[in-house]
Amino acid sequence: MMRRTNPFDDFEELFERMSRQFDEMGRQFDRSGMMAQVRHEMAIDVTDHDGEIVVTIDLPGYEKEDISLSVANRTLTVDATRELDEERADGEYLRRERRHESARRTIRLPESVDEDGASAGYHNGVLTVTLPKRDVEPDDSRRIDID
């Protein structure tokens, strides 16, 4: 099978780096106390198996219901949001910043995948997303007749 190279791969890499830099800026605001919401880093691994791409994501402390996944146009988006308990049995809060935690990550996939065949599992704080590769790249070309 012959693969077409994407002339926009360099741009995609640039946008991924820019996304990571914006995430880092957000974390810096969090540390300085300028934002009320706490954001957490989401560590990921993307592995290429014969017929599928597997994305493994660390999301400790979240429930399965707190996590939202979507995939479209070679992009996987992961959102995780949770509200922390309001009650504290062993004392009174003197400062409270951890009411709401969220994590978001957009991952550019190296190949086209079959979105309908995607599956995910969450166990012990680790989310595993399995994305079957699309057998053939869709042909977006159009034949032009010459007059």
URUR-V300762 format. One record per residue. N is the residue number from 1. RES is the residue in three letters. SS is DSSP state (2 for helix, 1 for strand, 0 for the rest). NEAR is the number of other C-alpha atoms within 8 Angstrom. Layout:
N/RES/SS/NEAR + N/RES/SS/NEAR
//
This chain:
1/MET/0/2 + 2/MET/0/3 + 3/ARG/0/4 + 4/ARG/0/4 + 5/THR/0/4 + 6/ASN/0/5 + 7/PRO/0/5 + 8/PHE/0/6 + 9/ASP/2/7 + 10/ASP/2/7 + 11/PHE/2/7 + 12/GLU/2/9 + 13/GLU/2/8 + 14/LEU/2/8 + 15/PHE/2/8 + 16/GLU/2/10 + 17/ARG/2/8 + 18/MET/2/8 + 19/SER/2/8 + 20/ARG/2/8 + 21/GLN/2/8 + 22/PHE/2/8 + 23/ASP/2/8 + 24/GLU/2/8 + 25/MET/2/8 + 26/GLY/2/9 + 27/ARG/2/10 + 28/GLN/2/8 + 29/PHE/2/10 + 30/ASP/2/13 + 31/ARG/2/7 + 32/SER/2/7 + 33/GLY/0/7 + 34/MET/0/7 + 35/MET/0/8 + 36/ALA/0/7 + 37/GLN/0/11 + 38/VAL/1/12 + 39/ARG/1/10 + 40/HIS/0/8 + 41/GLU/0/5 + 42/MET/0/10 + 43/ALA/0/6 + 44/ILE/1/8 + 45/ASP/1/7 + 46/VAL/1/8 + 47/THR/1/7 + 48/ASP/1/7 + 49/HIS/0/7 + 50/ASP/0/4 + 51/GLY/0/6 + 52/GLU/1/11 + 53/ILE/1/12 + 54/VAL/1/12 + 55/VAL/1/11 + 56/THR/1/11 + 57/ILE/1/11 + 58/ASP/1/10 + 59/LEU/0/9 + 60/PRO/0/7 + 61/GLY/0/5 + 62/TYR/0/11 + 63/GLU/0/6 + 64/LYS/2/6 + 65/GLU/2/5 + 66/ASP/2/9 + 67/ILE/1/11 + 68/SER/1/8 + 69/LEU/1/8 + 70/SER/1/7 + 71/VAL/1/9 + 72/ALA/1/7 + 73/ASN/0/5 + 74/ARG/0/11 + 75/THR/1/10 + 76/LEU/1/12 + 77/THR/1/11 + 78/VAL/1/12 + 79/ASP/1/11 + 80/ALA/1/11 + 81/THR/1/11 + 82/ARG/1/9 + 83/GLU/1/7 + 84/LEU/0/8 + 85/ASP/0/6 + 86/GLU/0/5 + 87/GLU/0/4 + 88/ARG/0/8 + 89/ALA/0/4 + 90/ASP/0/4 + 91/GLY/0/5 + 92/GLU/0/5 + 93/TYR/0/6 + 94/LEU/0/4 + 95/ARG/0/4 + 96/ARG/0/6 + 97/GLU/0/7 + 98/ARG/0/8 + 99/ARG/0/11 + 100/HIS/1/10 + 101/GLU/1/13 + 102/SER/1/12 + 103/ALA/1/12 + 104/ARG/1/9 + 105/ARG/1/8 + 106/THR/1/8 + 107/ILE/1/8 + 108/ARG/1/9 + 109/LEU/0/8 + 110/PRO/0/5 + 111/GLU/0/7 + 112/SER/0/10 + 113/VAL/1/10 + 114/ASP/0/10 + 115/GLU/2/9 + 116/ASP/2/4 + 117/GLY/2/7 + 118/ALA/0/10 + 119/SER/1/7 + 120/ALA/1/8 + 121/GLY/1/7 + 122/TYR/1/9 + 123/HIS/1/6 + 124/ASN/0/5 + 125/GLY/0/10 + 126/VAL/1/11 + 127/LEU/1/12 + 128/THR/1/11 + 129/VAL/1/11 + 130/THR/1/11 + 131/LEU/1/13 + 132/PRO/1/12 + 133/LYS/1/11 + 134/ARG/0/9 + 135/ASP/0/4 + 136/VAL/0/4 + 137/GLU/0/6 + 138/PRO/0/4 + 139/ASP/0/4 + 140/ASP/0/4 + 141/SER/0/4 + 142/ARG/0/4 + 143/ARG/0/4 + 144/ILE/0/4 + 145/ASP/0/4 + 146/ILE/0/3 + 147/ASP/0/2
//
